[in-house]
Each structure stands twice: as structure tokens, then as C-alpha cells.
């Protein structure tokens, strides 16, 4: 059993949390990652900063700029990941970002670096499944999951292409838009998750637009996991290197809501 599969085999939905690596600085990121774990996150997504994060809203766009302004390089992200793995040997770590930093030195180089740092999975926003001739195969050869995205416009005809070669979990982007700005109706999420589950045994994790414990709990009644990113990134923007306490507190409330969502539903 991999770290990712173990995270979704606990008999309850998983909380997946996101921060941008190097925000506010590379040296401060490790302590913020620790706060996510201490708050109860089951899976950590670490964003690779990029100049043009097209799928992200203002909060994560600003986090990317803060990180790059602090001088964060790809080498720093892997150093952060390696330190995290040493401190947290059982918690899954997923790098999320865009193709340019991942393939600039070659897909095999990137896959080697992921394996060396103990990274469990990769989410690449801007390589469609139909154009993934290098990165996915290189990652799979090193035992690193390539986690693909499904959206409200992923129909039954395209879903098999999205699922082919995907592992770890399937990330359902619940809105046809950018991160952090809007939330899909719960009925549409329920319908979409049911559709996706009919085509795969992978856990289906729902993200984009989830900010509060109440929202997370509602979604957790249907998905196998819930992603929260922008709300955490906002705390880092507000508190900088002193964000560990507020981040831990928010994540704790989110974890309680997500982990207990189905128990509450069963009692209703």
C-alpha cells in the first residue's frame, strides 16, 4: 500500500490541503507544512511557483509572486519536499503546478528528483491527457503517481483518456473557472462524483472554491476527499512567517468537519 492509498483507506473522507512552496519564503515553508500535518491534513499539496498560474485565482496568483519574489527555485521546492519527507515519513506529499518547471530539464530529470525527494504524486494543470507522452510515463517508471484532473466539462467520451495512466486519486475541479473564487452547487458535485466513480476505482477528491468547514463537510458527504487551498494561502498572506498558528487552527477545524461529515450524515 502506498502513502496515497493509505490516506484514502481510513474509512472516512480525507482532507487535502494546499500551499505554495516558498511562500512567504523557502525557509518558512517547512514550518507551515508541519502546521498542516499537526492540524490533521491527510494529504499535502505543495505548489510549485510559476509566473503564469492560469488555473489559479488571485490568492494563489499572489502566493506565486511572493514565492518567486523571495527567490524560490525548483531546487528549493525539492529541498522543502525532502525535508518534509524526513520529518513526516507517512504523510503523502503531492507537487502541484504547471508543465514548464516540470519539463524544462526533461521529464526523466524531474521524475528522478521527485523520487529522490520522496514525492508521492504530481498534479500538472496544463498537460492534457492526450498530450502526455513524456511526463506521465517518466513519473510512473519511478513509482510517482500522476494525478489527473476532471472538470464539469469532462464528458463520458473523454473520461477514459483522463483516467488512463492516472493513479493516486482523481482530482475533480468542481467549477469551470479558477481557484478560490466560486463554489459549485452541491447537487452538481454529487452528480459529478457519482459519474466519475462509475468509471474508476480511484478516490475522487473535490477541489476549487472550498473555503469553510461547513462547505468542506457538505462535499465530504459525497467525495472521497476535499481540497482546501486559497483559504489557507490567505492566512499565509496575512501572517507571513508567523502563519503557523492560524494555519494549524483552520486546518484543525477543516479536518474535524471533513473527517466527521459522514458520521453526521448517517445520524441525520
N, C-alpha and C positions, 0 to 999 in steps of 0.2 A: 504494500500500500504506500502510495506517495504522500508527501505532506499535503498536497492539494486534495487528494481523495479522502484523506483522514479528516480534513477540515469540514467536509460535507457528509461525513458518516457519523455524526454525533446525535442523530435523531431529532434535530431541530434546525431551523434556518441559520445560516452563517452571516455574520456581519463582516463586510469587506470595506476597508477604509482606504482613502487615497490622500496622499500629499505629494507635492512636487519636490523632488530631490534638490538640495541646495538652497531651499527657501526656509528661512531668510539667508542662511549661509551654509556651505557644506559642513562646517564644524558643528552647527546647531542641529542638523537634521537627525543625527543619531539619537539624541535625547527625545526628540519629538516622535520618532519611530517607537522608542521604548514606551512612551506615554500611550501610544495606540494599543500596544500589547497589554500594558497594565490596565487600560480601560476595558479590555475584553474583546478586542478585534480578533476575528478568526483568520482573516487573510489580509495582507497588506499590499496595496498597490503603490509603487514608488514611481512617480512621474519623471521621465527624462526631459529636462527643459529643452525647448525648441523655440525658434524665433517666430514661427507661424503655426501655432496650435489651432488649426482650423475648426476642430470639433468642440473647442472649449469656449466657455463664456468668460465674462470679464474677470471673475475671481481667479480662475486658473490661468488666464492670459497674464494677469498681473503677477501671479506667482512665478510664471516662467520668466518674465522680465526681471523680477527681483533676483531670481536664481542666476540668470545669465549675467546680470549686473554685478553679482558677487563673485563672478569668475568661475562658475561651475563648469567643469568639463566632463566628458564621458568617463574619463578615468576616475573622477571624484565620485560619480554615481556607482561605479563598480567597487570603489573603496568603501563607500557607505553600505552597499549591499553585503560585502564580505564581512564588515564589522557587525552588521545586524545578524548575519548567519552564525557568527561565533557566539553572540550573546543569546540568540533565540534559535536553537537548533531545530525546533519542532514547528515553528510558525511559518506558513507559506509566504513567500515574497515574490511578487509579480512586478516586472517592469512594464510601464505603460507609456507609449509615446508614438512617435512618428518615424517614417521609414528612413529619412535622411541620416540621423545619428546612428541608426541600427545597421545600415548597409554601407556607410561611407568607406569603411575599411574592409568591406567584404562580409558576406553573411557568415562564412565559416569563422572569421575572426570574432565576430560578435557572439556567435554560439559558443565558442571556446571560452570567451570571457564570462558569459552567463554561467556556464557550468562551473568554472573556476570559482566564481563568487557565491555559488550556492543559490542562484536564482531558480525559482520553480517554474515560472511561466512568463510569457511575453504577450502583451496586447499591442498590436501595431494598428493604428487607426486607419492609415491611408494606403495599405496594400490590399486590394480586393482579392478574394479567394481565387478568382480566375487568373490573377497575375502573380501568384505566389510560387514562382519557380525556384527560388533560392532560399529565402529566409526560413520558411516553414520546414523544408527538408533538412536544412543545416541544424536547426534547433532540435528537431525530432531525433536526429542522429546523436545528439548529445544528451538526450533524455530530458529536454526542456519543453514544456507544454507550449503550444502555440494556440492561444485563446482567441477565438474569432468573435465577431460582433454580428448580431442580428438586430434588425430595426423594424419599425412598423411597416416599412415597405418591402421587407423580405417575404416574398410570397412562396407558395408551395413549390413552384417551379425552380426557384433559386436556392431554397433552403438546403438541398443535398450538396450543392457546391460549397456552401458556407460550412457545413458540418464535416466535409471530407478533410481529414488531416487535423481537425480541431481536437483538442484534448484539454483536460483540467476542468474547465467549465465553459458554458456558453454565456456570453455577456449580452443581455437584451437591453439595447438602448431604447428606453421606453417612450421617447419623444423624437419627432422628426425635427431636431434642432440641436442647439449647443448645450453644454453642461450648465447646470445651476440656475437656469432662467425660467423653466416651466415644468409642470408635473403633469403626466398623463392621467387620465381618468382611471380609477381603479378597475372599472369594468373592462376597459380595453386592455389593461395589463393582465387581468385574469384570463381573458380570451386568448391573448397572445402567448402567455406562458403555457396554456393548455395545448395550443397549436404546436409550439416548439417541442414540448415534451412528447408529443405524438411521433416526433421524428428522431428523437435521440434519447439515450440514457444518460447523457451528460447533465450535471446540475445546471439549472438555469438561474442566472443571477441578474437582478434587475437594477439598473442604474440610470443616471441623469435626472436631476431635479428633485432628489430626495434630500431633505434638509433637517427634518424634525423627527424625534422619536415616534410621534403619532403616525406620520407618513410611513416611516420605516416599518412599523408594526403592521400597518394595513397591507403593505406589499409583501411582507414576510409570511402572510397567511397563504400566499399563492406561489411565490418563488422559493427556490432553494437558498437564496441569499439576497442581500440588499447591499448596494454600494452607496456610500456617502463620501463625497469629496469636497464640494465647494464650501459647505458649512464649516468644515474643519480648516480648509485653506483660509477662510475669512478670519478665523481666530488667530492663525499664524500672521496674517496681515496686520491684525490689531495689536498683537502682543510680541511679535518677533521672537527672539531667542528665549523669551520668558513665557512662551505659549504652552509649555508642557502641562502645567496645572489645568488651565482651561480646556485644553485638548483632552486630557485624561477624563475630566468631568463630563464633557459632552459625549465622548465615546462610551463611557460607562452607562450613561442614560440610553444611548442608542443600542448598546449591547443588551441591556435589560429588556428593552422593547422588542427587539428582533428575536432574541432567544425565547422569550415568553409568549410570543404572538400566537402561536397555535394552541398553546395551553389555554389562553384566554378565549380563543375562538371556540374551543371544544366545550367550554363552560357556558358559552352564550346560548 
